[in-house]
Structure formats: structure tokens, C-alpha cells
């Protein structure tokens, strides 16, 4: 259920008449943020959208542009051997300050895109982070810890799969097989891959991780709510069902003796929504996104069909129940239709829970701005998923018009971008001033 606070806003109207970031009236510069988003969107733009695939010339141009923006603002910037770009504002309080806990607050996202993508996915989080650092520097606010903004490399995985490479190699390390695939591309892009397959970053040095992102779905847009407070990033469970029947002539084989593998696969596909409704949490989703039919002729009864079955939920246990039921249904369908079925092992991509204390801070800061709030899961993966498993983390969503993303039609208004950036600024200031420790939750 949505948790709405504050007054409800129109979708493209200013979030509040005079949003304040604190008692001193510190505010992000919405016009400057919008100019940055527009300027970056021209790098890699083609006739059908923006293409800054990881480590491509356009992606590297975007990273150089970003470093220049940090440096123009007087914020030291660097790029590591993996292509991750960082801009850092040091804390100004001495260690004797009673609020000093060590570590830093890391704000991150990505600027690489899918082929022919939009201008907000990832880029908003990075550029809002840049705008927060500029605002802090201009205000002279002396936070008791450092704040660093990161643009992680190859989050999308559009050129090199899997994605979230830049954050994973830092915190978890990557396999040797993945490294052997990525390293030549790094070299080609002029990067040295310093640190090898990692990990190279100690999570204990990070007090908290924050990420602002467009929702990439239509929940906030449909409801008219301003801010999504992400409770966690869903786990993904995937298997393939391979039905085998008997290929035969479509015109001469009677219906009652056919062994049509596609009909078996279709029955499984149609059972997914009802199984999700029956056993899911209300937020569970199930998808059959890939079907391969063989032989594939117009006049041939399909003899072999492979179908992918993917289930997502915040709870690994809930997703597992749905998957197990669907696997049993695949076996029953095959038996009833005289087919054979092979079920591949279930692959599990772990999700990550967001820190409850950070969720509460995000909601409180949004409410202080008069914004309406919804607690919600993230159905897509983000760099926050990597950090959320090792560092107390929080994610802020702003609406995506029509729920469209990974498309040149992707759109979030200037006012919505500014509202998200303002909540981000207030949240990181509140976290920097917090004296108690934050919890590291686990998904059930």
C-alpha cells in the first residue's frame, strides 16, 4: 500500500512553492541541473535516441565531460582503471567533532546507456549528485564527513554482460572469465584496469550509499505521487522449460494425435499470471520473455520449444515458491500432452534490501518539502543492489512519464528532477549529521 505524506502534486508542476533544504535555505539549482542533463544528452545522440554503450567513444566522451564539470565547480575528480568517475567534497570538521564517524557518504549511478536510450536513466542520479556537491560547496556547509559522487561503468550491460560492472568490481570483484572479457575492452578505451578483477574497495569505509533514479515504471506517474522510497531491489529467479514433441506436417496430421510442443509451452506461459496471483506477494511479477520454436516453419507442427520463465520479488522465499509451482506445472503439462520436458536449473540473482533508517530519512525529508511519498520495490537492478548487500543504502525514485524507459521517449520533467535532487541533498545532509550507526538489512 502506498504511504502518502504531504500534499499531492501535479505531475509536471513545481514540487512546492519554495523548497528548502535546511534551516539555512540551501537549495539545488534546478536550471543548472537541467542544463547538465540536456548537455550530456547530446553526447552519443543519434536519430533514434542516445547510445553511450559502455567504454564506447561516446561513453568515454561523456566521462571526460563529467570530469570537466566537477573540475569547473572546483571539485576534485578522478577516473579509475575501470572507468568509474568520482568527484569528492571533503568533510570540513575535525575528527574531534562528536558527529565524526569516519567514512564517507557515496552518491552514485551511471551515465552509460542502452542502444537508442533516453536522457534520464542513470544520468539523473549522477548529475543530481554533482549538483548536490556544487550546492554544498557554494553554501560553505561544513559536513562532518566526505561526500563522493560516482558514475559507475557499464551499469547497463548492453555491450558487455552482465551489467553493474563498475560497482561489482569494486565491492565484490568479478570472475576471471568476466575479467578476461572486459579487460581488452578497457584497454581499447584507454583504461588500465588497475586493481584487476577486484575487489578493491573496503565497504567499511562507506557510511552510506544513496542513489536517485527515475522509476522506469508507471506506478508514480499513474498515482500522481512525487517520490518513491525504495524498500529493496528485487531478486530474480530464472529457469528455462524445453518442451519436446513431434514435428510433423501441419496439413496432414489430425489434431487428436499431434504432439505439439508449442501448445505445451503456451499452456505454461498462460499459467504464469494465475500462479503469481495465487502464491505471490502482491508485488511479485512473472514473465516469459523468450520463446524459441523449432523447426519454425509455417506448415510444420512445432517439435521443440524453449521458453524462459522469470519471477521477481523482494522476497527470495516468495519468488522461490512461485518458481517451484511453475516447474511442477511444466511437468504436469508435459505429461498430460504426451510431451517431454527438460527444466534447466534455477538461476538466482540476489536482490538487496535498502536500509530502513535511510528510508525513514528520505520520507521525512520529502515530507518536509510538501511532497507525496510511496514506499515501493525496485523491479529493475541498479548499482544500489551491489552496495545494498554490503553498505547501508537508500534509493529515491522520481516518476517516469507513461512508465517508459530505455527509450528516446523516456521523460521526467524538470520540476520532478529538481524535486528528486532536493530530497537527495536533504537526505545526505541528514545522514552526515547522524550520530548513530545504520543497519545493514537482509531480504527474507
C-alpha positions in Angstrom: 0.0 0.0 0.0 1.2 3.5 -0.8 2.3 5.6 2.1 1.5 9.2 1.1 2.6 12.2 3.0 2.3 15.9 2.4 0.1 17.4 -0.3 -0.4 15.7 -3.6 1.3 17.4 -6.6 0.5 17.7 -10.3 2.8 15.6 -12.4 4.6 18.5 -14.1 4.1 21.3 -11.6 6.8 22.6 -9.2 7.0 20.3 -6.2 6.5 23.1 -3.8 6.4 26.9 -3.9 9.8 27.4 -2.1 11.6 24.1 -1.4 14.1 24.4 1.4 17.0 22.0 2.1 17.5 23.0 5.6 17.2 25.8 8.1 19.7 27.9 6.1 17.6 27.7 3.0 20.1 25.7 0.9 18.7 24.8 -2.4 19.9 23.0 -5.5 19.9 25.0 -8.8 17.2 23.4 -10.9 18.1 25.3 -14.0 21.7 24.2 -13.8 20.8 20.6 -13.2 18.5 20.7 -16.3 21.3 22.3 -18.4 23.6 19.5 -17.4 21.1 16.8 -18.3 20.4 18.5 -21.7 24.1 18.9 -22.4 25.0 15.3 -21.6 22.1 14.1 -23.7 23.8 15.4 -26.8 26.8 13.1 -26.3 26.0 9.9 -28.2 22.7 11.2 -29.6 21.6 9.8 -32.9 18.4 9.9 -34.9 16.6 7.4 -32.7 18.0 8.1 -29.3 21.1 8.2 -27.2 23.7 5.5 -27.4 26.6 5.7 -24.9 27.4 2.0 -24.7 29.9 1.1 -22.0 33.5 2.0 -22.9 32.5 3.2 -26.4 33.9 6.5 -27.7 30.7 8.2 -26.8 30.7 6.8 -23.3 34.3 7.9 -22.7 33.5 11.3 -24.1 30.7 11.5 -21.5 33.1 10.6 -18.7 35.6 13.3 -19.8 32.7 15.8 -19.9 31.6 14.8 -16.4 35.1 15.2 -15.0 35.3 18.6 -16.6 32.0 19.6 -14.8 33.4 18.5 -11.5 36.6 20.5 -12.1 34.7 23.6 -13.2 32.9 23.5 -9.9 36.2 23.3 -8.0 35.5 19.7 -7.0 38.5 17.3 -7.4 37.7 14.5 -9.9 39.3 11.2 -10.9 38.7 8.2 -13.2 39.9 4.8 -12.1 41.2 1.9 -14.2 37.7 0.5 -14.6 36.2 3.7 -16.0 34.4 4.8 -12.8 34.4 8.6 -12.4 34.4 10.2 -8.9 34.1 13.7 -7.7 34.7 14.3 -4.0 34.0 17.0 -1.5 36.0 16.5 1.7 34.4 16.9 5.2 35.5 20.1 7.0 35.0 19.1 10.6 38.0 17.9 12.6 37.9 14.3 13.9 37.3 15.6 17.4 33.8 16.7 16.3 31.4 14.5 18.2 29.5 13.8 15.0 32.5 12.4 13.2 32.2 8.7 12.5 34.7 8.4 9.7 33.9 7.0 6.3 32.0 8.9 3.5 28.6 9.2 2.0 28.7 7.9 -1.5 26.1 9.0 -4.1 26.1 7.1 -7.3 24.5 5.9 -10.5 25.7 5.7 -14.2 25.9 7.6 -17.5 26.2 4.6 -19.9 23.0 3.9 -21.8 21.3 1.1 -23.7 21.3 1.4 -27.5 19.0 4.3 -28.5 18.0 5.1 -24.9 16.8 8.2 -23.1 18.4 11.1 -21.3 17.4 10.4 -17.7 18.2 6.7 -16.9 21.3 6.8 -14.7 22.3 10.3 -15.8 19.8 12.0 -13.4 21.4 10.3 -10.4 24.9 11.3 -11.3 24.2 14.9 -12.3 21.9 15.4 -9.2 24.8 14.2 -7.1 27.1 16.7 -8.9 24.5 19.4 -8.3 24.4 18.5 -4.6 28.2 18.8 -4.3 28.1 22.2 -6.0 25.4 23.4 -3.7 27.2 22.2 -0.6 30.5 23.8 -1.8 28.8 27.1 -2.6 26.9 27.2 0.7 30.1 26.6 2.7 28.3 24.0 4.8 30.9 22.0 6.8 29.7 18.4 6.8 31.5 16.1 9.2 32.3 13.6 6.6 33.3 13.4 2.9 30.7 13.1 0.2 31.7 11.5 -3.1 29.7 11.2 -6.3 30.3 8.2 -8.6 29.4 7.5 -12.2 29.9 3.7 -12.3 31.0 2.0 -15.5 28.9 -0.5 -17.6 25.8 -0.5 -15.4 23.5 -1.4 -18.3 25.4 -4.4 -19.6 24.3 -3.5 -23.1 27.7 -4.1 -24.6 29.3 -6.4 -22.0 27.0 -8.6 -20.0 26.4 -8.7 -17.0 25.8 -5.1 -16.0 26.7 -3.2 -12.9 30.4 -4.0 -13.6 31.8 -0.8 -12.2 30.2 -1.2 -8.7 30.6 -5.0 -8.6 34.3 -5.0 -9.4 34.9 -2.5 -6.6 32.9 -4.2 -3.9 32.6 -7.9 -4.9 35.1 -8.5 -7.6 34.3 -10.3 -10.8 35.1 -13.8 -12.0 38.2 -14.4 -14.1 36.1 -15.3 -17.1 34.3 -12.0 -16.9 37.5 -10.1 -16.4 39.1 -11.7 -19.4 36.2 -10.5 -21.5 36.2 -7.0 -20.1 39.9 -6.2 -19.8 40.6 -6.0 -23.6 37.7 -3.5 -23.9 39.1 -1.4 -21.1 42.5 -1.3 -22.8 40.8 -0.3 -26.1 39.1 2.6 -24.2 42.5 3.8 -22.8 41.9 2.3 -19.3 44.5 0.3 -17.4 42.1 -2.0 -15.4 44.1 -1.1 -12.2 43.2 -3.5 -9.4 42.5 -6.4 -11.7 39.3 -8.3 -11.2 39.0 -6.8 -7.6 37.5 -6.3 -5.1 39.4 -3.1 -4.3 37.0 -1.1 -2.1 36.5 -1.7 1.6 32.8 -1.3 2.3 33.6 -0.4 5.9 35.0 2.9 4.7 31.5 3.9 3.4 28.9 5.2 5.9 26.0 5.1 3.5 25.2 4.8 -0.2 22.5 6.9 -1.9 21.1 6.7 -5.5 18.5 8.9 -7.2 16.9 7.3 -10.2 13.8 7.6 -12.5 11.4 4.9 -11.6 11.4 3.3 -15.1 7.9 2.1 -14.4 4.5 3.8 -14.3 3.4 3.5 -10.6 4.3 7.0 -9.5 3.1 8.5 -12.8 -0.3 6.8 -12.6 -0.8 7.7 -8.9 0.5 11.3 -9.2 2.9 10.8 -6.3 6.1 12.7 -6.2 8.7 10.5 -4.6 9.3 6.7 -4.4 11.2 5.5 -1.3 12.7 2.2 -2.4 12.3 -0.6 0.1 14.6 -3.0 -1.8 15.7 -4.3 -5.2 14.0 -7.5 -6.2 15.7 -10.8 -6.5 15.4 -12.6 -9.9 14.8 -16.3 -10.3 15.0 -17.7 -13.8 14.7 -21.1 -15.5 14.0 -22.5 -18.9 11.5 -25.1 -19.9 12.3 -27.1 -23.0 9.3 -29.0 -24.4 9.8 -31.7 -26.9 7.0 -33.2 -29.0 7.0 -34.4 -32.6 7.4 -32.2 -35.7 5.0 -33.2 -38.4 3.1 -31.9 -41.4 0.6 -29.2 -40.3 -1.9 -30.2 -43.1 -2.0 -34.0 -42.8 -1.6 -34.7 -39.1 -5.0 -34.9 -37.3 -5.4 -32.7 -34.2 -6.1 -35.6 -31.8 -2.8 -37.3 -32.4 -0.5 -34.3 -32.5 2.4 -33.8 -30.1 2.6 -30.0 -30.4 5.4 -28.7 -28.2 4.2 -25.1 -28.6 0.8 -25.8 -27.2 2.5 -27.2 -24.1 4.8 -24.2 -23.8 1.8 -21.9 -24.3 -0.1 -23.5 -21.5 2.9 -22.9 -19.2 3.1 -19.3 -20.3 -0.6 -18.7 -19.6 -0.3 -20.3 -16.2 2.3 -17.7 -15.0 -0.2 -14.8 -14.2 -2.5 -17.1 -12.2 0.4 -18.7 -10.3 1.8 -15.2 -9.4 -1.6 -14.1 -8.2 -2.1 -17.3 -6.1 1.4 -17.6 -4.5 2.9 -14.1 -4.9 3.1 -11.3 -2.5 1.1 -8.7 -4.4 4.3 -7.3 -5.8 5.6 -10.4 -7.5 5.9 -10.4 -11.2 6.4 -13.2 -13.7 7.5 -13.0 -17.3 8.1 -15.4 -20.2 10.1 -13.1 -22.4 11.8 -15.5 -24.7 10.3 -18.4 -26.8 12.2 -20.3 -29.4 10.2 -22.5 -31.7 11.7 -25.3 -33.8 11.7 -26.1 -36.7 9.9 -22.8 -37.1 8.1 -23.4 -40.4 4.6 -22.1 -41.1 3.4 -25.5 -42.1 5.2 -27.6 -39.5 3.9 -28.7 -36.1 6.4 -27.4 -33.6 8.5 -30.3 -32.3 10.7 -28.4 -29.8 10.0 -25.2 -27.9 12.2 -23.4 -25.3 10.6 -20.8 -23.1 12.2 -18.7 -20.4 10.4 -18.2 -17.1 11.5 -15.3 -14.8 10.0 -14.4 -11.4 10.9 -11.3 -9.4 10.0 -10.4 -5.8 11.6 -8.6 -2.9 11.5 -11.9 -1.0 13.6 -14.8 -2.3 11.3 -17.2 -0.5 8.2 -15.9 -2.2 9.9 -15.9 -5.6 11.1 -19.5 -4.9 7.5 -20.7 -4.2 6.2 -19.3 -7.4 9.1 -20.8 -9.4 8.7 -24.2 -7.8 5.0 -24.2 -8.6 5.6 -23.3 -12.2 8.2 -26.1 -12.6 5.7 -28.6 -11.3 3.1 -27.3 -13.7 5.5 -27.7 -16.6 6.0 -31.4 -15.7 2.2 -31.9 -15.4 1.5 -30.2 -18.7 4.1 -32.3 -20.5 2.7 -35.5 -19.0 -0.9 -34.6 -20.0 0.1 -33.8 -23.5 2.4 -36.7 -24.2 5.4 -34.4 -24.4 8.9 -34.5 -22.8 10.1 -31.5 -20.9 13.6 -30.6 -19.6 13.8 -27.9 -16.9 17.1 -26.1 -16.5 18.4 -25.3 -13.0 17.1 -22.2 -11.4 19.5 -19.3 -11.5 19.1 -16.7 -8.7 20.2 -13.1 -8.9 20.1 -11.9 -5.3 18.3 -8.7 -4.5 19.1 -6.2 -1.9 17.2 -4.5 1.0 17.5 -0.8 1.5 18.4 0.5 5.0 15.2 1.2 7.0 16.7 4.2 8.7 17.6 5.7 5.4 14.1 5.0 4.0 12.7 6.9 7.0 15.0 9.8 6.4 14.2 10.0 2.7 10.5 10.0 3.5 10.8 12.6 6.3 12.9 15.0 4.1 10.4 14.6 1.2 7.5 15.3 3.5 9.3 18.4 4.8 9.2 19.7 1.2 5.4 19.0 0.9 5.9 16.0 -1.4 3.8 12.9 -1.5 5.6 9.6 -0.9 5.2 6.0 -1.7 7.2 3.1 -0.3 7.9 0.7 -3.2 10.2 -2.0 -4.5 12.6 -1.6 -7.5 11.8 -4.1 -10.1 15.0 -3.3 -12.0 18.6 -3.7 -11.0 20.8 -0.8 -10.1 24.2 -0.1 -8.6 22.4 0.2 -5.3 21.8 -3.5 -5.5 25.6 -4.1 -5.2 26.0 -1.6 -2.4 22.9 -2.6 -0.6 24.4 -6.0 0.2 27.4 -4.6 1.9 26.7 -0.9 2.8 23.6 0.8 4.4 21.9 2.1 1.3 18.9 4.1 0.1 17.2 4.8 -3.2 15.0 7.7 -4.3 12.6 7.3 -7.3 11.0 10.1 -9.3 8.2 9.5 -11.9 8.8 8.3 -15.4 6.1 9.6 -17.8 4.0 6.7 -19.0 6.3 4.3 -17.3 8.6 4.4 -20.3 12.4 3.9 -20.1 15.2 2.6 -22.2 13.7 4.6 -25.0 14.1 8.0 -26.5 10.5 8.6 -25.3 11.8 8.4 -21.7 10.8 11.6 -19.9 10.8 13.1 -16.4 10.0 16.8 -16.1 12.5 19.5 -14.9 10.4 20.0 -11.8 10.4 16.3 -11.0 14.1 16.1 -11.5 14.6 19.1 -9.2 12.4 17.6 -6.5 14.4 14.4 -6.5 17.7 16.2 -6.3 16.4 18.4 -3.4 15.3 15.3 -1.5 18.8 13.7 -2.2 20.5 16.8 -0.9 18.5 16.9 2.3 19.0 13.2 2.8 22.7 13.3 2.5 22.9 16.3 4.9 20.8 14.5 7.4 22.9 11.3 7.1 26.1 13.3 7.5 24.9 14.8 10.8 23.6 11.5 12.2 25.4 10.2 15.2 24.2 6.6 15.5 25.1 3.7 13.2 22.9 2.5 10.4 21.7 -1.1 10.0 22.5 -3.4 7.1 19.3 -5.3 6.4 18.8 -8.6 4.6 15.9 -9.6 2.3 14.0 -12.6 3.5 
